[in-house]
Amino acid sequence: MAENEENTLEKLAENVDNLISLCEQLKAERDAALNRVAEIAADLANANAKIRTLEQKNRTLQSMQLGDVSVVAAKQNKAQLSKLVREIDKCIALLNT
């Protein structure tokens, strides 16, 4: 019976050692995972900052394009107004004759 108790105690001690080893391994994995989460959070913050910067640049470019369109429209309007002024001048000249 004493030998059986010794075997049981040896198995129990072995199981405890295995559990301690597993616990240390899991703690190391947890620490590595927490470090990775911190790295990913930092990457996410950087990506969000870059997105905000790019969105601002996009808005600036869009407003510049709207300005370009209005410049083109202004040139077209000016040409059309010049044409109308010439026509009005012709009409006034005809009225004066």
C-alpha positions in Angstrom: 0.0 0.0 0.0 2.9 2.4 0.8 4.2 1.8 -2.7 0.8 2.7 -4.2 0.7 5.9 -2.1 4.2 6.8 -3.3 3.1 6.3 -6.9 0.1 8.4 -6.4 2.2 11.1 -4.7 4.7 11.0 -7.6 1.9 11.3 -10.1 0.4 14.2 -8.2 3.8 15.9 -8.0 4.3 15.3 -11.7 0.8 16.7 -12.5 1.5 19.8 -10.3 4.8 20.4 -12.1 3.0 20.0 -15.4 0.4 22.5 -14.3 3.0 25.0 -13.1 4.8 24.6 -16.4 1.6 25.1 -18.4 0.7 28.1 -16.3 4.1 29.7 -17.0 3.7 29.0 -20.7 0.2 30.5 -20.8 1.4 33.6 -18.9 4.2 34.0 -21.5 1.6 33.7 -24.3 -0.7 36.2 -22.6 2.2 38.7 -22.2 3.1 38.2 -25.9 -0.6 38.7 -26.9 -0.9 41.8 -24.8 2.3 43.2 -26.4 0.8 42.5 -29.8 -2.5 44.1 -28.9 -0.5 47.3 -27.8 1.4 47.2 -31.2 -1.8 46.9 -33.1 -3.5 49.7 -31.1 -0.5 51.9 -31.9 -0.7 51.0 -35.6 -4.5 51.7 -35.6 -3.9 55.1 -34.0 -1.3 55.9 -36.7 -3.6 54.7 -39.5 -6.4 56.8 -38.1 -4.2 59.9 -38.0 -3.1 59.2 -41.6 -6.7 58.8 -42.7 -7.6 62.2 -41.1 -4.6 63.8 -42.9 -5.6 62.2 -46.3 -9.2 63.2 -45.9 -8.1 66.8 -45.3 -5.9 66.7 -48.4 -8.8 65.2 -50.3 -11.1 68.0 -49.3 -8.5 70.5 -50.2 -8.0 68.9 -53.6 -11.8 68.8 -54.2 -12.2 72.4 -53.3 -9.3 73.3 -55.7 -11.0 71.4 -58.5 -14.2 73.3 -57.8 -12.2 76.4 -58.1 -10.8 75.2 -61.4 -14.3 74.5 -62.7 -15.5 77.9 -61.7 -12.5 79.5 -63.5 -13.4 77.6 -66.7 -17.1 78.6 -66.2 -16.0 82.2 -65.6 -14.0 82.2 -68.9 -17.0 80.8 -70.7 -19.2 83.4 -69.2 -16.8 86.2 -70.0 -16.6 85.0 -73.7 -20.4 84.9 -73.8 -20.8 88.3 -72.3 -18.3 89.7 -74.7 -20.3 88.3 -77.6 -23.5 89.8 -76.2 -21.8 93.2 -75.8 -20.7 93.1 -79.4 -24.2 92.3 -80.5 -25.6 95.1 -78.3 -23.0 97.5 -79.9 -24.1 96.4 -83.3 -27.8 97.1 -82.4 -26.9 100.5 -81.0 -25.0 101.3 -84.2 -28.0 100.3 -86.3 -30.2 102.5 -84.2 -27.9 105.4 -84.6 -27.9 105.2 -88.4 
